[in-house]
């Protein structure tokens, strides 16, 4: 999963580590979910850590969002004990995976019937439209307690959840996200392909923008997912427009060169 350069940050080490952790989290469209097994569904009984694969999206402030079935073991585990872990892995394709970045998120999961999160999740995972309205499926938010970031050999950070989450109001951007995505895909599809082909080194046409947040935008082409970081944080539609226009200009200049 290729991403653009990380946005510039202040010199505060905690803030820099939080930016890196969010970049890892936002660059993933799936994660390993760890719950605490309950009941007697295994010979050893309850209390065991239970890992499973889940699709994930992040809210604009970087809160993880999951779509889970009530029938799944991990959902039953959450009902009994909402403490969860999420492993976001950014080491795919690396010759030495342990030199790559990964983020372990600890938090509590709770159902969240938020229409905006539903739309954001489905743009990121269009295949989920086939079952999102089944009666046993519901959305969950994971309220982050802390994040353990390993950014490479010896580069380890323990980051409080309050530092991970954006402290800036993202309401204005969230309200305009669907309009921004629709406008880019309908009127500037050539620019979206430029982002993927030139700035991210991805092949082929037909890329689509699926979401924007203060730190970047998400792209998808069939099963392929890519992440492009903004050069500067953007917290409203005007800020996002400036970043998207600037990235398109950079891509065109690079292509000419």
Helices and strands as residue ranges (DSSP letters): H 13-26, E 30-36, E 49-58, E 64-69, H 73-80, E 83-89, G 97-99, E 102-111, H 115-124, G 126-130, E 137-150, E 156-160, H 161-164, H 171-187, H 189-194, I 195-199, E 208-213, E 216-221, E 224-229, H 237-256
